[in-house]
Amino acid sequence: MTETARAAAAPGPSPPTLLPMLLSFVAGYVDSYTYLALFGLFVAQVTGSFIIAAAELVRHDYGVAGKLLAIPVFLLAAAAAAAIIGVLQQRGRSTLASMLALEAVLLAVFAAMMLFGPPVTDVSDAYGIVAGLFGAMAMGLQSVAVRLLLRGVPQTNVMTGNMTQLGIEITELIKAWRRCARDPRDVDAGREFAVARRRLHLVLAVAFGFIVGGAAGAIAYATVGIAGMWLAAAILTALAWANREHGIQRQ
């Protein structure tokens, strides 16, 4: 058995599926909104902002400030999120619910600024840049919350790594299935197959959530405009309430 398979077969609680799928849906949804409303700004997948920064060496697009600022803002939000999680854990608070609620607040601020503020008509509009940074902060926070609080769950807003993981999990599933087929009475092989199948389902759920979220965000923006952003904040609020007991350290 490979090291990856051994780690997968290690005992432990089954990772959740609905929660990361909904978080992935929110990330795809928000990314579609910021891309369409703020002239190509990606707040969930910061890789795009790095490419834009590199392209500036030859393109010299003066309307790129918001996309470039998204990089340090995402980083600062991630660092702040890690610090907040540490403090909440020390105090025995519900860390996951608190982080989801904070993310909901950040997205609500973004939605309110876009909905009730002056219209953003240009890529260099300072008001739109500031609004977009709240979206970047929300996604930086979500990325850290998933990494630190949902162990074993793929990232919900970075699909490149998940596609790589999907290929790995498919291979591990096939290997486990072949071992089961050679000896159906092998208990270890059956356990390995079950774990590999569960991990594959989890990665597929996250990828599916992001794809559906991206499509839903685009459709919502085209039909109801910025008002549709409230859906993302509402989903996070509901998730925060549903997970209010998660991660509480009993004294």
Rosetta silent file (secondary structure, phi, psi, omega in degrees, C-alpha in Angstrom):
SEQUENCE: MTETARAAAAPGPSPPTLLPMLLSFVAGYVDSYTYLALFGLFVAQVTGSFIIAAAELVRHDYGVAGKLLAIPVFLLAAAAAAAIIGVLQQRGRSTLASMLALEAVLLAVFAAMMLFGPPVTDVSDAYGIVAGLFGAMAMGLQSVAVRLLLRGVPQTNVMTGNMTQLGIEITELIKAWRRCARDPRDVDAGREFAVARRRLHLVLAVAFGFIVGGAAGAIAYATVGIAGMWLAAAILTALAWANREHGIQRQ
SCORE:     score description
SCORE:     0.000 S_00000001
   1 L     0.000  135.489 -179.045    0.000    0.000    0.000 S_00000001
   2 L   -72.920  166.036  178.426    1.370    3.429   -0.882 S_00000001
   3 H   -61.508  -38.037  178.902    1.919    6.148    1.702 S_00000001
   4 H   -62.469  -43.388 -179.651   -1.049    8.058    0.264 S_00000001
   5 H   -66.706  -38.443  178.957   -3.276    5.010    0.621 S_00000001
   6 H   -62.388  -42.807  178.938   -2.050    4.359    4.167 S_00000001
   7 H   -63.423  -39.349 -179.616   -2.889    7.918    5.151 S_00000001
   8 H   -67.277  -33.679 -176.389   -6.299    7.605    3.545 S_00000001
   9 H   -84.973   -2.590 -179.546   -6.994    4.341    5.338 S_00000001
  10 L   -63.959  143.535 -178.685   -6.056    5.722    8.717 S_00000001
  11 L   -65.335  150.405  179.617   -8.953    5.690   11.185 S_00000001
  12 L   163.025  167.163 -177.780  -10.809    8.902   11.738 S_00000001
  13 L   -67.801  146.455  177.704  -14.167   10.596   11.267 S_00000001
  14 L   -67.116  127.770 -178.774  -15.629   10.721    7.800 S_00000001
  15 L   -64.357  147.892  179.702  -15.080   14.210    6.390 S_00000001
  16 L   -66.929  161.137  178.717  -18.256   16.207    5.748 S_00000001
  17 L  -119.185  -47.986 -175.813  -19.545   16.621    2.211 S_00000001
  18 H   -62.959  -43.302 -178.137  -22.394   19.140    2.190 S_00000001
  19 H   -59.909  -55.233  179.095  -20.462   21.851    4.059 S_00000001
  20 H   -64.141  -31.239  177.951  -17.410   22.001    1.739 S_00000001
  21 H   -65.334  -41.168  178.393  -19.666   21.672   -1.307 S_00000001
  22 H   -69.822  -37.001  176.436  -21.689   24.704   -0.210 S_00000001
  23 H   -64.551  -39.414  176.603  -18.529   26.655    0.600 S_00000001
  24 H   -65.186  -39.618  175.587  -17.228   25.819   -2.856 S_00000001
  25 H   -57.654  -46.015  179.816  -20.551   26.934   -4.330 S_00000001
  26 H   -60.896  -43.523 -179.136  -20.187   30.280   -2.528 S_00000001
  27 H   -62.311  -46.167  178.075  -16.619   30.727   -3.819 S_00000001
  28 H   -64.386  -39.975  179.476  -17.628   30.050   -7.421 S_00000001
  29 H   -60.976  -49.232 -178.763  -20.709   32.242   -7.056 S_00000001
  30 H   -66.357  -40.336  179.534  -18.742   35.187   -5.670 S_00000001
  31 H   -60.708  -40.691  177.508  -15.972   34.797   -8.247 S_00000001
  32 H   -63.257  -41.864 -179.267  -18.497   35.039  -11.081 S_00000001
  33 H   -63.898  -48.438 -177.777  -20.017   38.164   -9.534 S_00000001
  34 H   -68.149  -35.319  178.150  -16.730   39.989   -9.044 S_00000001
  35 H   -62.403  -43.562 -177.054  -15.511   38.947  -12.499 S_00000001
  36 H   -79.837  -38.591 -175.201  -18.639   40.314  -14.174 S_00000001
  37 H   -85.005  -26.140 -174.538  -19.276   43.346  -11.965 S_00000001
  38 L  -121.276   35.438  167.120  -15.684   44.452  -11.438 S_00000001
  39 L    58.532   52.113  172.938  -14.165   43.966  -14.872 S_00000001
  40 L    90.087   17.081  179.976  -12.396   40.649  -14.520 S_00000001
  41 L   -82.741  123.284  172.367  -11.542   40.618  -10.806 S_00000001
  42 L  -100.513  122.687  178.989  -11.094   37.128   -9.330 S_00000001
  43 L  -105.098  -20.010 -179.812  -11.325   37.138   -5.539 S_00000001
  44 L   -90.084  -46.065 -179.569  -11.461   33.381   -4.877 S_00000001
  45 L  -102.019   91.230 -173.741   -8.751   32.133   -7.235 S_00000001
  46 L   -69.290  -12.309  177.984   -5.910   34.598   -6.641 S_00000001
  47 H   -53.475  -39.456  179.316   -3.774   32.829   -9.246 S_00000001
  48 H   -59.291  -36.831  179.683   -5.418   35.039  -11.863 S_00000001
  49 H   -68.198  -34.690  176.667   -4.187   38.142  -10.041 S_00000001
  50 H   -64.855  -40.398  178.817   -0.588   36.844  -10.093 S_00000001
  51 H   -65.553  -40.439  177.825   -0.808   36.351  -13.867 S_00000001
  52 H   -61.877  -41.540  178.539   -2.209   39.846  -14.288 S_00000001
  53 H   -61.412  -41.517  178.771    0.688   41.217  -12.231 S_00000001
  54 H   -67.288  -39.603 -179.030    3.191   39.412  -14.463 S_00000001
  55 H   -65.292  -24.436  179.825    1.425   40.580  -17.634 S_00000001
  56 H   -62.787  -19.544  178.784    1.776   44.184  -16.452 S_00000001
  57 H   -62.581  -25.872 -178.478    5.482   43.971  -17.311 S_00000001
  58 H  -121.530  -18.976 -174.722    4.529   44.222  -20.982 S_00000001
  59 H   -92.259  -39.415  179.457    0.891   45.412  -21.051 S_00000001
  60 L    57.653   54.342  177.587    0.914   48.500  -18.807 S_00000001
  61 L   -89.549  112.481 -174.505   -2.832   48.489  -18.125 S_00000001
  62 L   -75.900   -4.530  176.823   -3.463   51.366  -15.723 S_00000001
  63 L   -97.760   28.230 -172.868   -6.815   49.907  -14.657 S_00000001
  64 L  -102.839    2.273 -172.749   -5.225   46.944  -12.951 S_00000001
  65 H   -57.126  -44.912 -177.641   -4.883   48.350   -9.419 S_00000001
  66 H   -62.670  -38.423 -179.326   -7.835   46.462   -7.949 S_00000001
  67 H   -69.059  -37.622  179.635   -6.637   43.126   -9.287 S_00000001
  68 H   -72.676  -39.001  179.208   -3.141   43.654   -7.921 S_00000001
  69 H   -65.539  -24.467  179.987   -4.372   44.849   -4.524 S_00000001
  70 H   -61.194  -27.891 -178.282   -6.425   41.664   -4.215 S_00000001
  71 H   -67.135  -58.433  179.715   -3.188   39.702   -3.692 S_00000001
  72 H   -66.217  -31.371  179.366   -1.906   41.396   -0.480 S_00000001
  73 H   -67.262  -42.044  175.603   -5.449   41.843    0.846 S_00000001
  74 H   -59.274  -44.755 -179.229   -6.152   38.119    0.406 S_00000001
  75 H   -63.554  -45.365 -179.797   -2.851   37.364    2.183 S_00000001
  76 H   -64.707  -39.295  178.158   -3.542   39.751    5.067 S_00000001
  77 H   -65.071  -38.259  178.283   -7.047   38.356    5.507 S_00000001
  78 H   -64.355  -43.378  179.022   -5.631   34.829    5.578 S_00000001
  79 H   -64.472  -42.806  178.762   -3.085   35.798    8.236 S_00000001
  80 H   -64.021  -39.293  179.489   -5.746   37.563   10.301 S_00000001
  81 H   -62.892  -42.806  178.861   -8.061   34.557    9.988 S_00000001
  82 H   -62.109  -40.112  179.061   -5.355   32.203   11.262 S_00000001
  83 H   -67.011  -42.252 -179.963   -4.744   34.488   14.247 S_00000001
  84 H   -63.817  -41.523  178.599   -8.464   34.776   15.029 S_00000001
  85 H   -60.497  -42.472  178.708   -8.893   31.001   14.870 S_00000001
  86 H   -60.724  -42.926  179.685   -6.053   30.567   17.341 S_00000001
  87 H   -65.881  -44.370 -179.767   -7.627   33.024   19.795 S_00000001
  88 H   -62.489  -39.381  179.546  -11.084   31.446   19.483 S_00000001
  89 H   -66.595  -37.621  177.992   -9.687   27.968   20.086 S_00000001
  90 H   -65.037  -32.484 -177.973   -7.872   29.140   23.203 S_00000001
  91 L   -90.789    1.077  178.021  -11.114   30.604   24.534 S_00000001
  92 L    71.996   27.019 -179.638  -13.149   27.486   23.734 S_00000001
  93 L   -89.024  166.355  176.391  -15.389   29.262   21.224 S_00000001
  94 L   -76.555   96.593 -172.385  -17.101   27.786   18.163 S_00000001
  95 H   -67.992  -45.881 -176.346  -14.355   28.549   15.669 S_00000001
  96 H   -64.093  -46.963  179.666  -16.018   27.343   12.472 S_00000001
  97 H   -60.848  -40.239 -179.448  -19.314   29.125   13.112 S_00000001
  98 H   -64.884  -41.889 -179.021  -17.474   32.343   14.000 S_00000001
  99 H   -69.619  -38.136  177.720  -15.385   32.266   10.839 S_00000001
 100 H   -66.104  -39.268  178.536  -18.396   31.533    8.629 S_00000001
 101 H   -65.346  -41.114  178.947  -20.305   34.383   10.264 S_00000001
 102 H   -65.060  -39.808  176.818  -17.383   36.759    9.743 S_00000001
 103 H   -62.840  -39.932  177.936  -17.152   35.734    6.094 S_00000001
 104 H   -60.678  -40.418  178.872  -20.888   36.374    5.735 S_00000001
 105 H   -63.290  -44.499 -179.627  -20.391   39.882    7.150 S_00000001
 106 H   -62.106  -42.107  178.467  -17.572   40.642    4.692 S_00000001
 107 H   -70.354  -32.230  176.440  -19.673   39.497    1.736 S_00000001
 108 H   -66.137  -38.486  176.394  -22.646   41.474    3.042 S_00000001
 109 H   -63.029  -44.577  177.559  -20.465   44.608    3.138 S_00000001
 110 H   -58.165  -47.962 -178.731  -19.374   43.921   -0.436 S_00000001
 111 H   -62.808  -42.571 -178.684  -22.987   43.458   -1.560 S_00000001
 112 H   -64.916  -41.587  179.388  -24.164   46.580    0.293 S_00000001
 113 H   -63.258  -42.654 -178.709  -21.410   48.738   -1.193 S_00000001
 114 H   -71.624  -33.953 -174.637  -22.161   47.550   -4.703 S_00000001
 115 H   -82.957  -40.393 -173.525  -25.936   47.769   -4.306 S_00000001
 116 H  -104.335   -9.082  179.351  -26.353   51.044   -2.439 S_00000001
 117 L   -89.127 -174.934  177.998  -23.250   52.943   -3.511 S_00000001
 118 L   -65.714  149.216  179.882  -22.521   54.774   -6.753 S_00000001
 119 L   -63.329  141.377  177.679  -22.458   52.620   -9.886 S_00000001
 120 L   -94.109  111.040 -173.477  -19.071   51.195  -10.816 S_00000001
 121 L  -112.571   -2.570 -175.687  -18.554   52.037  -14.475 S_00000001
 122 L  -145.655  148.926 -178.047  -14.807   51.707  -14.896 S_00000001
 123 L   -63.589  -24.755 -178.776  -12.088   49.247  -13.959 S_00000001
 124 L   -96.553    9.634  179.777  -10.120   52.015  -12.197 S_00000001
 125 L   -64.780  118.811 -176.480  -13.092   53.200  -10.100 S_00000001
 126 H   -61.649  -36.315 -179.848  -11.755   53.501   -6.530 S_00000001
 127 H   -63.487  -43.949  178.621  -15.148   52.678   -5.016 S_00000001
 128 H   -66.125  -36.180  178.622  -15.355   49.433   -6.959 S_00000001
 129 H   -62.565  -45.984 -179.808  -11.772   48.544   -6.028 S_00000001
 130 H   -63.538  -42.592  179.099  -12.506   48.940   -2.303 S_00000001
 131 H   -60.704  -43.951 -179.853  -15.710   46.912   -2.614 S_00000001
 132 H   -62.565  -30.980 -179.784  -13.852   44.134   -4.399 S_00000001
 133 H   -67.420  -28.438  174.919  -11.274   43.981   -1.633 S_00000001
 134 H   -66.916  -35.994  174.909  -14.001   42.983    0.827 S_00000001
 135 H   -64.889  -40.875  178.345  -14.724   40.041   -1.462 S_00000001
 136 H   -64.096  -39.836  177.545  -11.029   39.152   -1.492 S_00000001
 137 H   -62.245  -41.434 -179.898  -10.921   39.300    2.318 S_00000001
 138 H   -61.893  -41.451 -178.655  -13.906   36.955    2.533 S_00000001
 139 H   -73.197  -34.327  174.691  -12.263   34.414    0.255 S_00000001
 140 H   -63.287  -40.673  177.518   -8.928   34.618    2.092 S_00000001
 141 H   -63.789  -45.334 -179.631  -10.763   33.936    5.328 S_00000001
 142 H   -61.785  -40.860 -178.949  -12.634   30.975    3.831 S_00000001
 143 H   -59.557  -44.165 -179.439   -9.438   29.456    2.474 S_00000001
 144 H   -70.979  -39.921 -179.772   -7.788   29.472    5.910 S_00000001
 145 H   -60.502  -41.867  178.354  -10.930   28.251    7.701 S_00000001
 146 H   -66.102  -43.288 -177.367  -11.134   25.216    5.423 S_00000001
 147 H   -64.899  -40.203 -173.311   -7.419   24.473    5.778 S_00000001
 148 H   -93.878  -27.540 -172.039   -7.339   24.736    9.580 S_00000001
 149 H  -109.325  -16.798  179.764  -10.819   23.667   10.668 S_00000001
 150 L  -120.668   71.143 -176.813  -11.890   21.073    8.100 S_00000001
 151 L   -58.196  135.636  178.862   -8.976   18.657    8.101 S_00000001
 152 L    85.595   -2.967 -179.988   -8.911   16.352    5.083 S_00000001
 153 L   -95.981  133.722  178.485  -11.199   18.594    3.037 S_00000001
 154 L   -63.814  159.315  174.846   -9.871   19.976   -0.282 S_00000001
 155 L   -60.330  140.027 -175.272   -9.621   23.714   -0.740 S_00000001
 156 L   -95.135   -5.281 -179.505  -12.987   25.139   -1.719 S_00000001
 157 L  -131.053   16.982  176.085  -11.811   28.094   -3.797 S_00000001
 158 L  -133.732  100.704 -171.462   -8.769   26.773   -5.689 S_00000001
 159 H   -85.728  -17.433  179.950   -9.759   24.258   -8.330 S_00000001
 160 H   -61.786  -50.253  177.998   -6.343   23.669   -9.959 S_00000001
 161 H   -63.762  -33.664 -179.844   -5.054   21.680   -7.007 S_00000001
 162 H   -69.211  -33.350  176.566   -8.381   19.884   -6.715 S_00000001
 163 H   -66.952  -36.317  174.760   -8.178   18.683  -10.308 S_00000001
 164 H   -64.196  -46.299  179.411   -4.752   17.248   -9.494 S_00000001
 165 H   -62.807  -34.662  178.347   -6.151   15.609   -6.371 S_00000001
 166 H   -61.187  -43.627  177.279   -9.054   14.238   -8.400 S_00000001
 167 H   -61.970  -41.015  178.857   -6.620   12.414  -10.680 S_00000001
 168 H   -64.090  -45.168 -176.991   -4.774   10.983   -7.674 S_00000001
 169 H   -67.354  -34.045  176.323   -7.968    9.813   -5.999 S_00000001
 170 H   -63.588  -43.211  178.575   -9.211    8.128   -9.171 S_00000001
 171 H   -62.502  -44.988 -179.900   -5.929    6.213   -9.396 S_00000001
 172 H   -63.620  -36.770  179.439   -6.095    5.196   -5.723 S_00000001
 173 H   -66.051  -42.558  179.135   -9.685    4.028   -6.167 S_00000001
 174 H   -63.798  -42.465  179.159   -8.793    1.861   -9.158 S_00000001
 175 H   -62.712  -42.690  179.534   -5.842    0.328   -7.289 S_00000001
 176 H   -66.529  -38.569  178.785   -8.028   -0.428   -4.262 S_00000001
 177 H   -63.961  -41.889  179.143  -10.730   -1.920   -6.475 S_00000001
 178 H   -63.371  -38.596  178.742   -8.238   -4.214   -8.198 S_00000001
 179 H   -65.658  -40.356  177.217   -6.974   -5.420   -4.827 S_00000001
 180 H   -64.474  -38.737 -178.615  -10.558   -6.147   -3.731 S_00000001
 181 H   -66.268  -33.505 -179.846  -11.229   -7.995   -6.996 S_00000001
 182 H   -70.482  -35.800 -178.767   -8.173  -10.230   -6.472 S_00000001
 183 L  -145.871   88.472 -177.760   -9.277  -11.207   -2.964 S_00000001
 184 L   -59.056  -19.014 -178.804  -12.866  -10.234   -1.994 S_00000001
 185 L   -88.802   -1.505 -179.539  -12.249  -11.566    1.529 S_00000001
 186 L   -74.204  106.401 -177.013   -9.377   -9.151    2.187 S_00000001
 187 H   -64.715  -40.926  179.939  -10.764   -6.894    4.934 S_00000001
 188 H   -63.099  -38.913  179.299   -7.949   -4.341    4.603 S_00000001
 189 H   -65.840  -40.232  177.878   -8.554   -4.069    0.866 S_00000001
 190 H   -63.901  -40.084  178.090  -12.256   -3.494    1.436 S_00000001
 191 H   -66.109  -42.900  178.848  -11.540   -0.776    3.975 S_00000001
 192 H   -60.788  -40.956  179.645   -9.029    0.875    1.657 S_00000001
 193 H   -64.472  -42.031 -179.359  -11.570    0.835   -1.186 S_00000001
 194 H   -63.765  -41.719 -179.784  -14.261    2.411    1.014 S_00000001
 195 H   -68.047  -42.417  179.302  -11.928    5.185    2.149 S_00000001
 196 H   -62.486  -39.631  178.823  -10.705    5.868   -1.409 S_00000001
 197 H   -66.027  -39.979  179.229  -14.288    6.065   -2.634 S_00000001
 198 H   -64.676  -42.211  179.738  -15.223    8.487    0.168 S_00000001
 199 H   -66.430  -38.351  177.596  -12.266   10.743   -0.603 S_00000001
 200 H   -64.495  -42.317  177.938  -13.101   10.749   -4.312 S_00000001
 201 H   -60.176  -38.318 -179.207  -16.701   11.691   -3.569 S_00000001
 202 H   -65.399  -46.358  179.035  -15.482   14.587   -1.425 S_00000001
 203 H   -63.863  -41.189  177.988  -13.215   16.024   -4.132 S_00000001
 204 H   -62.987  -39.566 -179.896  -15.973   15.603   -6.725 S_00000001
 205 H   -63.075  -41.667  179.681  -18.468   17.354   -4.439 S_00000001
 206 H   -65.932  -45.441  178.821  -16.153   20.347   -4.017 S_00000001
 207 H   -63.127  -41.987  178.836  -15.471   20.612   -7.762 S_00000001
 208 H   -62.425  -43.087  179.458  -19.179   20.242   -8.531 S_00000001
 209 H   -59.735  -42.233 -178.436  -20.063   22.936   -6.000 S_00000001
 210 H   -67.442  -43.070 -179.769  -17.634   25.417   -7.540 S_00000001
 211 H   -62.479  -47.940  179.997  -18.817   24.779  -11.111 S_00000001
 212 H   -64.885  -40.448  178.410  -22.484   25.087  -10.162 S_00000001
 213 H   -62.523  -42.559  178.264  -21.751   28.147   -8.017 S_00000001
 214 H   -62.171  -43.416  179.108  -19.910   29.864  -10.861 S_00000001
 215 H   -66.185  -42.671 -179.828  -22.772   29.192  -13.273 S_00000001
 216 H   -63.801  -39.386  178.338  -25.387   30.276  -10.718 S_00000001
 217 H   -62.880  -42.962  179.022  -23.472   33.486  -10.016 S_00000001
 218 H   -64.159  -43.523  179.996  -23.311   34.372  -13.696 S_00000001
 219 H   -65.973  -42.376  179.824  -27.020   33.667  -14.194 S_00000001
 220 H   -63.082  -42.060  179.675  -27.973   35.597  -11.058 S_00000001
 221 H   -63.389  -39.216 -178.544  -25.892   38.598  -12.106 S_00000001
 222 H   -72.501  -24.970 -175.029  -27.492   38.594  -15.553 S_00000001
 223 H  -101.259  -43.643 -176.310  -31.030   38.315  -14.183 S_00000001
 224 H  -116.583   -5.755  178.021  -31.201   40.189  -10.860 S_00000001
 225 H    76.501 -152.985 -174.387  -27.920   42.121  -10.819 S_00000001
 226 H   -62.350  -26.259 -178.567  -25.943   42.876   -7.660 S_00000001
 227 H   -56.979  -26.615  179.824  -28.903   42.015   -5.422 S_00000001
 228 H   -65.911  -15.157  179.670  -28.143   38.351   -6.067 S_00000001
 229 H   -66.046  -21.542  179.505  -24.977   38.654   -3.949 S_00000001
 230 H   -62.648  -24.248 -179.654  -27.116   38.444   -0.827 S_00000001
 231 H   -61.128  -42.806 -179.547  -27.552   34.739   -1.545 S_00000001
 232 H   -61.969  -44.552  178.642  -23.882   34.034   -0.785 S_00000001
 233 H   -64.510  -37.401  179.990  -24.081   35.886    2.539 S_00000001
 234 H   -66.456  -41.120  178.425  -27.325   34.078    3.387 S_00000001
 235 H   -61.584  -44.333 -179.439  -25.784   30.641    2.717 S_00000001
 236 H   -66.059  -37.631  177.431  -22.823   31.440    4.964 S_00000001
 237 H   -62.627  -43.465  178.350  -25.123   32.722    7.714 S_00000001
 238 H   -64.334  -39.884  178.540  -27.126   29.484    7.582 S_00000001
 239 H   -66.542  -37.869  178.031  -23.925   27.418    7.670 S_00000001
 240 H   -62.288  -42.643  179.281  -22.655   29.399   10.660 S_00000001
 241 H   -65.581  -43.306 -177.347  -25.879   28.682   12.532 S_00000001
 242 H   -66.843  -26.121 -176.600  -25.855   24.987   11.598 S_00000001
 243 L  -110.229   26.227 -174.986  -22.232   24.605   12.778 S_00000001
 244 L   -66.746  -19.164  177.615  -22.456   26.698   15.945 S_00000001
 245 L   -96.623   -4.540 -175.630  -21.396   23.701   18.087 S_00000001
 246 L   -72.388  129.022  173.020  -18.526   22.685   15.801 S_00000001
 247 L    79.671    8.170  178.346  -15.058   22.972   17.288 S_00000001
 248 L   -75.012  128.849  178.916  -16.120   24.152   20.752 S_00000001
 249 L   -90.224  112.795 -178.918  -13.569   23.054   23.319 S_00000001
 250 L   -72.900  137.174 -178.869  -15.384   21.844   26.420 S_00000001
 251 L   -84.283    0.000    0.000  -13.843   22.935   29.684 S_00000001
